[in-house]
């Protein structure tokens, strides 16, 4: 089985992080992971083909936004919030706030 590699905190680059977050599907993943839980590909992107979902996870992991770990045949993903906040203070919270502000307002009928 191929090992899952991650850039170290010092290797995180702002251009790679911003590029990875520039995609709406990847922003959705980041928002889901922001609560601190670990998620699998299929639970996070059930309507996306496995190959497309895999590509999104790969881009986020390679940019340093996610940590992936194997548990048997399943890969669990979590947000590297501590590393991102240390390297780029306020960036993640600003992006998440902007994403949430852009969502249509809910109306409770």
C-alpha positions in Angstrom: 0.0 0.0 0.0 1.3 3.4 -1.0 2.2 5.6 2.1 0.3 8.8 2.6 2.7 11.7 2.5 2.2 15.2 4.0 4.2 18.4 3.9 5.7 19.4 7.2 4.4 22.6 8.8 7.5 24.5 7.6 6.9 23.2 4.0 3.4 24.7 3.8 3.2 27.3 1.1 0.6 30.0 0.9 0.2 29.7 -2.9 -0.5 26.0 -2.6 -3.0 26.4 0.2 -4.8 29.2 -1.6 -4.8 27.3 -4.9 -6.3 24.2 -3.1 -9.0 26.3 -1.5 -9.9 28.0 -4.8 -12.2 25.1 -5.8 -15.8 25.1 -4.4 -15.8 21.4 -3.8 -12.6 21.5 -1.8 -14.0 24.5 0.2 -17.0 22.3 1.0 -14.6 19.6 2.3 -12.7 22.1 4.4 -15.8 23.5 5.9 -17.1 20.0 6.8 -13.7 19.2 8.4 -13.5 22.5 10.3 -15.6 21.1 13.2 -12.7 18.8 14.1 -14.1 15.5 13.0 -12.4 12.9 10.8 -14.3 12.1 7.6 -14.1 9.6 4.8 -14.3 10.4 1.1 -17.7 8.8 0.6 -19.4 10.4 3.6 -18.2 13.9 2.6 -18.7 13.8 -1.2 -21.4 11.1 -1.8 -22.5 12.7 -5.1 -19.0 12.9 -6.6 -17.4 10.1 -8.5 -14.7 8.2 -6.6 -11.9 9.3 -9.0 -12.9 13.0 -8.8 -13.3 12.8 -5.0 -9.9 11.2 -4.8 -8.3 14.0 -6.8 -9.8 16.6 -4.5 -8.5 14.8 -1.3 -5.1 14.5 -2.9 -4.9 18.2 -3.8 -5.9 19.2 -0.2 -3.4 16.7 1.3 -0.5 17.7 -0.9 -1.2 21.4 -0.2 -1.0 20.6 3.6 -4.6 21.4 4.4 -5.5 17.8 5.4 -4.0 14.9 7.3 -4.9 11.5 6.1 -4.5 8.3 8.0 -5.4 4.7 7.1 -7.6 2.7 9.3 -7.8 -0.7 7.7 -9.1 -0.2 4.2 -10.5 3.3 5.0 -8.7 6.6 4.8 -9.8 9.1 7.4 -9.2 12.8 6.7 -8.8 15.7 9.2 -8.1 19.4 8.9 -4.6 20.5 9.9 -6.0 23.5 11.7 -3.1 23.8 14.2 -0.5 23.8 11.5 -2.4 26.2 9.2 -3.1 28.6 12.1 0.5 28.5 13.1 1.9 29.1 9.6 -0.8 31.5 8.3 -2.6 33.0 11.4 -6.2 33.9 10.7 -6.3 32.6 7.1 -8.5 29.6 7.7 -11.0 31.4 9.9 -11.2 34.2 7.3 -11.9 31.8 4.5 -14.4 29.8 6.5 -16.2 33.1 7.5 -16.3 34.2 3.9 -17.7 30.8 2.8 -20.4 30.9 5.5 -21.3 34.5 4.7 -21.8 33.5 1.0 -24.3 30.8 1.8 -27.9 31.7 1.2 -29.8 32.7 4.4 -32.0 30.0 5.9 -35.6 30.8 6.5 -37.5 28.8 9.1 -41.1 28.5 7.8 
